[in-house]
Amino acid sequence: MSKLTPTNAAPGLHVSKPSPSEPATASAVCHCGASASAKGDAQVGALVTGWNANHGAAHGK
């Protein structure tokens, strides 16, 4: 799993939900230096929404 976790050298977003009964987890590292993590379906959803709006491909705009 460590190869999927984003780092400063390999930025990105990683979301995991091992089973429907377990909470989702996420971690994100942007090439701008921002980073975040979340646990729980609602918090992970908010992290993904924020990532899409403010980081990742949004920096290319």
N, C-alpha and C positions, 0 to 999 in steps of 0.2 A: 504494500500500500504506500510506502514512503515514496516510491517513484511517481505516484500520482499527486502527491501533495505539492502545491505550488511553492516556489522559492523565489528569491530575488533573481537568481540566475535563470530560472524557468518559470516566469509568471503565468498566472492563469487562475481558473476557478475549478474547484473540485467539489462535487456533491456526492454524498453516499447515503443510501437508505437500504440497509441490509435485508430488511423484511418489512412487510406492511405494518407489523405491530411495533416496530422500533422507530424511534425518532430519527429524522434526517439529520445529517451533519454536513457542514460545508466549511471550506477555507478558501481564501482568495488572496492573491498577491498581485499587484499591478506593477507594470514597469515604471510607473511614476513614483513608486515607493509606498503606496497605500496598501494596507493589509487588514483583513478581518476574518473572523470565524464565527460560526453560529451553530446552535444545536436546537433542534425542535423544528417541526415542519413550518410553522409560521415564520420563525426567525430566519430559517434558510430561504424561504420564499422572499422575504424582505431583502436579504443579502443579494440574492440573484437579481432582483429588480434593481437594486442600487448599482450593482456591477454593470448591468446592461445599460443603465442610464448614464453612468459617470466614469466607467473604466473600460478596460478591454477595447473593443472596437469603437467605443465612443470617443476615444482619444484621436482616432483617425479623422474625425469630422472637422 
